Every structure is written in structure tokens, then in C-alpha cells.
Amino acid sequence: MTAQEVTQLLEKLPLLRQEIHKVIVGQQEVLDEVLITLLAGGHGLLEGVPGLAKTLLVRTLASAVELPFRRIQFTPDLMPTDILGTEVLEEDHTTGKRFFQFNEGPIFASIVLADEINRTPPKTQAALLEAMQEFEVTYAGKTYPLPRPFFLLATQNPIEQSGTYPLPEAQLDRFLLYIKIKYPTELEEISVLKSTTGGNRAQVQPVLSGPEILALQRLVREVSISDELVAYVARLVRATRPEETQVPFVQEFVRWGAGPRAGQALILTAKARALLQGRFAVTLPDLHTMAYPVLRHRILVNFSAEADNIITDKVVEELVKGVELPREVLR
């Protein structure tokens, strides 16, 4: 791409934010993390209590980009074929021969909302694994590619709520970011009440096309990061593992640490955050900011931590404090 084309693409990112904020009040940090996930070419898991506009956020994002959108409501009786598709017996009316025809399921879209993913058993949750990792679906020995870009956003309710099935660690690791949605501030809540109980509805206009999103995803990988910061990422991820870490807090409260995929996710999302802010180089604050949504679902705390109500965000906070910073920052 030429410098002019890059500039034109980057100028559309603030416009995308503006369109989404026509409907979504506040939640700036959440929106940034969703956009970072999209730019990095990964998938996001959004968690929050019912009524915090998780589904509305995804729907609004889909309206602001020119891509096919599908929503799958996960329920206890949902089956894998309800997501992937199934073969049906067809008949050729000219020859009378019968054959099986694969009918694509709702996973065959560019933006897929897996709504309340933890309200369905692991058997159905696992139907998403190949699609999320390989961007394809295998059925009856045949492989079907998914449209690109392919972006899956899953919402889940807190595990403490009734009727939920925890996602296995292998499935959690497929999500690039684990995004937590908090309650709005008082002013934001007043604004929500005013905007949703009146007669006027905001009209969201599409800003980005599929090819432009793919171009932005390629551009993210061109953002530079110094060797010292890459080495810092490796130290940070390795410090999550109790058998290797020098951080006492991790030794005491962590059962399993993060794998290499966490380092890949941290660098990619830091690059996407830099690009979202109009920069072409990763800084240390990018890494520290993205460490929380990248690591919070890739660290498993032990029983002592659970007894003391220590969550993984606290572990990440101690890691950021305890891991040696790059020399370029110390200067």
C-alpha cells in the first residue's frame, strides 16, 4: 500500500468508533479491546452480567462494517450441527439420482456472535474450535473454508450465575482477548435510559469493507516492535509459569501458566493498539495495557488463590510489577 492508502485507511478508524458510539454509551475501553481484536485478526470473549449491551455492541459493530453477520443463541439443547451445518439428501430431478448436499450453518459468516456461549455444554462449544483456529469447517470428511475476514465474538455470563457451563481451558486459549464489561457510570446510565426509552433510534452507517479490514490486519503485522520489547514479552509470559518464575506471588497462587500463544497474542494486540492510536511502533504501555485481557484467561490460579478471592487480574498486576523491564525503559 502507498502512504496515501495507509492514511485513508487509518482515518476510517475514528469514524468507525463514532458510528458505534451512536448506539453504545461509554464503554470506551471495551470498544477499544473489541476493535483491537478485529484488527489483530483474532476472536474475543466478552463477559458481563445480563443487560450490559454485550449483544448490542456486537450487532452495532456488524452494522458499521460491510460484512455478513450471523447471531447464534447458545442454549443447553443446541447441537454442533446447528452451528456448522448438516448434510441433507437431495434429488436431481433430471436424472433421478440422489446425493447428499451440505447446507452451511450460521458459522459461515464474516462476523459471528456466539451469544451466551457458556449456556451450552462443552460438546457444542467444541464445534467452534476448528473454525476459530483454522478458519475452516470439516464435515463428513470434507473441508469448507470460512469467509475472510472471519471474526467471532462470544458473550458469556459470569460462571456464578445458574445454568452455565465453564469453557474448557483449550477453548479459552483460542480467544485472543478476554474482555470484561463493567457497569456503566451514573452519567452513562442516565444517558442510556434517555436514548433507549424515546422514539428516535440512531442509524449506524457502514464505514469499513471486508477488503479494507483485511488490509488493516496486514498492516498491523507491519507495526514495528523492538527486540528488547519482544524479549520482555517472553520474560513476562514465562514468569506466569510456577516452575520457571521468580515472582513469589506466582509461585504461591498460580497452578498453570500461559503458553507461547499468549506471547503471540500480546505482541499482536499491542501492535493493533498502536495502530488504533495512529502509531507504527509498539511501546511498553501497549504491552502493559494488553497484558490483562491477553493473560486473564490463560492463567489458572490454585485453591489457595480461590480461597483468598485472588483473581488472575491480580496475578497480572504482580507480574507487571515483578518482571524486569527492558533496559531502554530504565534509561
C-alpha positions in Angstrom: 0.0 0.0 0.0 1.1 3.6 -0.6 1.4 6.1 2.2 -1.8 7.8 1.0 -3.8 4.5 1.1 -2.5 3.8 4.6 -3.5 7.2 5.7 -7.0 6.9 4.2 -7.5 3.5 6.0 -6.3 4.8 9.4 -8.7 7.8 9.0 -11.6 5.4 9.0 -10.9 4.0 12.4 -12.1 7.1 14.3 -15.2 7.2 12.1 -15.9 3.5 13.0 -15.7 4.5 16.7 -18.1 7.4 16.1 -20.7 5.2 14.3 -20.6 2.6 17.2 -20.9 5.3 19.8 -24.2 6.4 18.2 -25.7 3.4 19.9 -23.2 2.4 22.6 -22.8 4.8 25.5 -19.4 4.8 27.2 -17.6 1.5 27.5 -14.6 3.1 25.7 -12.1 0.5 27.0 -14.3 -2.4 26.0 -14.9 -0.9 22.5 -11.1 -0.4 22.0 -10.4 -4.0 23.0 -13.1 -5.3 20.6 -11.6 -3.2 17.7 -8.1 -4.4 18.7 -9.3 -8.0 18.4 -10.8 -7.3 15.0 -7.6 -5.6 13.7 -5.4 -8.4 15.1 -7.4 -11.0 13.2 -8.5 -12.9 16.4 -11.6 -13.6 18.4 -13.0 -12.1 21.5 -14.8 -13.3 24.6 -17.0 -10.7 26.4 -18.1 -11.3 29.9 -20.6 -9.3 31.9 -23.9 -9.6 33.7 -27.1 -9.6 31.6 -28.2 -6.2 30.4 -24.8 -4.5 29.8 -25.2 -4.3 26.0 -22.8 -7.1 25.1 -25.1 -8.3 22.2 -25.9 -4.8 21.2 -22.2 -3.9 20.9 -21.6 -6.8 18.5 -24.7 -6.0 16.5 -23.7 -2.3 16.2 -20.1 -3.3 15.1 -21.6 -5.5 12.4 -23.8 -2.6 11.2 -20.7 -0.4 11.0 -18.8 -2.7 8.6 -20.0 -4.1 5.3 -19.8 -7.8 6.3 -22.3 -10.7 6.6 -23.4 -11.1 10.2 -25.0 -14.1 12.0 -26.1 -14.5 15.6 -26.2 -17.9 17.3 -28.1 -18.1 20.6 -26.4 -20.8 22.7 -28.8 -22.9 24.7 -28.5 -26.3 26.6 -30.2 -28.2 23.7 -28.1 -26.6 20.9 -26.2 -29.2 18.8 -22.9 -28.9 16.8 -24.8 -29.2 13.5 -27.0 -26.2 14.5 -23.7 -24.2 14.2 -21.7 -25.9 11.5 -24.5 -27.1 9.2 -25.6 -30.5 8.1 -26.0 -32.8 5.0 -29.4 -33.3 3.6 -30.5 -35.8 1.0 -31.3 -34.1 -2.4 -32.6 -35.5 -5.7 -31.5 -34.5 -9.2 -34.9 -34.1 -10.9 -33.3 -34.6 -14.4 -31.6 -38.0 -13.6 -33.5 -39.1 -10.5 -30.2 -39.7 -8.7 -30.0 -38.9 -5.0 -27.0 -37.2 -3.3 -26.0 -35.5 -0.1 -25.8 -31.7 -0.1 -24.0 -29.8 2.7 -26.1 -26.9 3.9 -24.0 -24.3 5.6 -24.8 -23.3 9.2 -24.7 -19.8 10.7 -20.9 -20.1 11.3 -20.4 -19.3 7.6 -20.4 -15.5 8.1 -17.7 -12.9 8.4 -18.9 -11.7 11.9 -20.4 -14.3 14.1 -22.0 -13.6 17.5 -21.9 -16.6 19.8 -24.4 -15.3 22.3 -24.1 -16.8 25.9 -21.6 -19.4 24.8 -21.4 -20.8 28.3 -25.0 -21.8 28.4 -24.4 -24.8 26.2 -22.5 -28.0 27.1 -18.8 -28.5 26.1 -19.8 -30.8 23.2 -21.4 -27.9 21.4 -18.8 -25.4 22.5 -16.2 -27.6 20.8 -17.9 -27.2 17.4 -16.2 -23.7 17.2 -12.6 -24.9 17.8 -11.6 -25.7 14.2 -13.4 -22.6 12.9 -11.6 -20.3 15.3 -8.2 -21.8 14.8 -8.1 -22.9 11.2 -10.8 -20.7 9.7 -12.5 -23.7 8.1 -15.1 -26.4 8.9 -14.7 -30.1 8.4 -17.9 -32.2 7.9 -18.2 -35.8 6.7 -14.5 -35.8 5.6 -14.8 -32.6 3.5 -13.3 -29.2 4.5 -15.1 -26.0 3.8 -13.3 -22.6 4.1 -14.9 -19.8 6.1 -15.3 -16.3 4.6 -12.5 -13.9 5.3 -12.3 -11.9 7.4 -13.8 -14.2 10.0 -14.4 -12.6 13.3 -16.1 -14.5 16.2 -17.3 -12.6 19.3 -18.7 -14.7 22.1 -20.5 -13.4 25.1 -20.8 -15.2 28.4 -22.5 -14.6 31.7 -20.4 -14.9 35.0 -19.9 -18.5 35.9 -21.6 -17.8 39.3 -24.9 -17.5 37.5 -27.2 -20.6 37.3 -27.3 -22.7 34.1 -23.7 -22.0 32.9 -21.0 -24.4 31.7 -17.4 -23.3 32.1 -15.4 -23.1 28.9 -12.5 -25.6 28.9 -9.0 -24.1 29.0 -8.3 -25.3 25.5 -11.3 -23.4 24.2 -10.5 -20.3 26.2 -7.0 -20.2 24.8 -8.5 -19.8 21.3 -9.8 -16.4 22.2 -7.3 -13.6 21.6 -8.8 -11.4 24.3 -11.0 -12.0 27.4 -12.9 -8.7 27.7 -14.8 -7.9 30.9 -17.7 -5.4 30.7 -18.3 -3.4 33.9 -21.4 -1.5 35.0 -21.7 2.0 33.5 -21.1 5.1 35.5 -24.1 7.1 36.8 -24.0 9.7 34.0 -23.6 6.9 31.3 -26.6 5.0 32.8 -28.7 8.2 32.7 -27.7 8.7 29.0 -28.7 5.0 28.3 -32.1 5.5 29.9 -32.8 8.6 27.8 -31.6 7.2 24.5 -33.4 3.8 24.8 -36.8 4.9 26.0 -37.5 7.6 23.4 -38.8 7.4 19.9 -35.6 8.2 18.0 -33.2 5.4 17.0 -29.7 6.1 15.8 -28.9 4.9 12.3 -25.4 3.3 12.0 -23.7 3.7 8.6 -21.1 1.2 7.4 -17.6 2.6 7.4 -15.2 -0.3 6.6 -15.5 -3.0 3.9 -14.2 -6.6 4.1 -11.1 -5.9 1.9 -10.3 -2.8 4.0 -10.4 -4.8 7.2 -8.1 -7.4 5.7 -5.7 -4.6 4.6 -5.7 -3.3 8.2 -5.0 -6.7 9.6 -2.0 -7.0 7.3 -0.9 -3.5 8.3 -1.0 -4.5 12.0 1.7 -7.1 11.4 3.9 -4.4 9.8 3.9 -2.3 13.0 7.4 -2.4 14.5 8.4 -3.7 17.9 12.0 -3.6 19.3 13.9 -6.8 20.1 14.1 -5.7 23.7 10.3 -5.5 24.0 9.9 -8.9 22.3 12.4 -10.3 24.9 10.3 -8.6 27.6 7.1 -10.3 26.4 8.9 -13.6 26.6 10.0 -12.9 30.2 6.5 -11.8 31.1 4.8 -14.9 29.7 7.4 -17.3 31.1 7.0 -15.6 34.5 3.4 -16.9 34.6 4.7 -20.5 35.0 5.2 -21.5 38.6 8.1 -23.8 37.8 10.1 -21.1 36.0 9.0 -17.8 37.6 11.0 -15.6 40.0 7.8 -13.8 41.1 6.8 -15.0 44.6 3.2 -14.2 44.1 3.0 -16.5 41.1 4.8 -19.3 42.9 2.3 -19.1 45.7 -1.0 -18.7 43.9 -0.7 -20.0 40.3 -1.2 -23.6 39.2 -0.7 -23.3 35.5 0.9 -20.5 33.5 0.4 -19.3 29.9 1.8 -20.9 26.8 3.6 -19.4 23.8 0.3 -18.4 22.2 0.0 -15.8 25.0 3.2 -14.1 23.8 1.9 -14.1 20.2 -1.4 -12.6 21.3 0.3 -10.0 23.5 2.6 -8.7 20.6 -0.2 -8.8 18.0 -2.7 -6.9 20.2 -0.1 -4.4 21.2 0.6 -3.8 17.6 -3.1 -3.4 16.9 -3.4 -0.9 19.8 -0.5 1.1 18.5 -2.1 1.3 15.0 -5.5 2.2 16.5 -3.8 5.2 18.1 -2.1 6.1 14.9 1.4 4.8 15.8 3.6 2.4 13.9 5.7 1.2 16.8 4.8 -0.7 20.0 5.6 1.0 23.3 5.8 -0.5 26.8 2.3 0.9 27.8 0.8 -1.0 24.9 2.1 -4.3 26.3 1.1 -3.4 29.9 -2.4 -2.4 28.8 -3.0 -5.6 26.7 -1.4 -7.9 29.3 -4.7 -8.1 31.3 -7.2 -9.2 28.6 -4.5 -11.4 27.0 -3.5 -13.3 30.2 -6.6 -13.3 32.4 -7.9 -16.4 30.7 -4.6 -18.1 30.2 -3.5 -18.3 33.9 -5.1 -20.9 36.2 -4.9 -20.0 39.9 -4.7 -22.6 42.6 -7.0 -23.4 45.5 -5.2 -21.0 47.9 -5.9 -18.1 45.5 -9.6 -19.1 45.2 -9.9 -19.3 48.9 -8.4 -15.8 49.2 -10.6 -14.5 46.3 -7.5 -13.7 44.2 -8.3 -13.4 40.5 -6.0 -13.6 37.5 -6.0 -9.8 37.1 -4.2 -9.5 40.4 -1.7 -12.1 39.2 -1.1 -10.0 36.1 -0.7 -6.8 38.2 2.0 -8.5 40.3 3.7 -9.8 37.1 3.9 -6.3 35.7 5.5 -5.1 38.9 7.9 -8.0 39.3 9.2 -8.8 35.9 12.4 -6.9 34.9 11.7 -4.1 32.5 13.6 -3.6 29.2 16.8 -1.6 29.5 15.6 1.0 27.1 12.9 2.0 29.6 15.3 2.1 32.5 17.4 4.7 30.7 
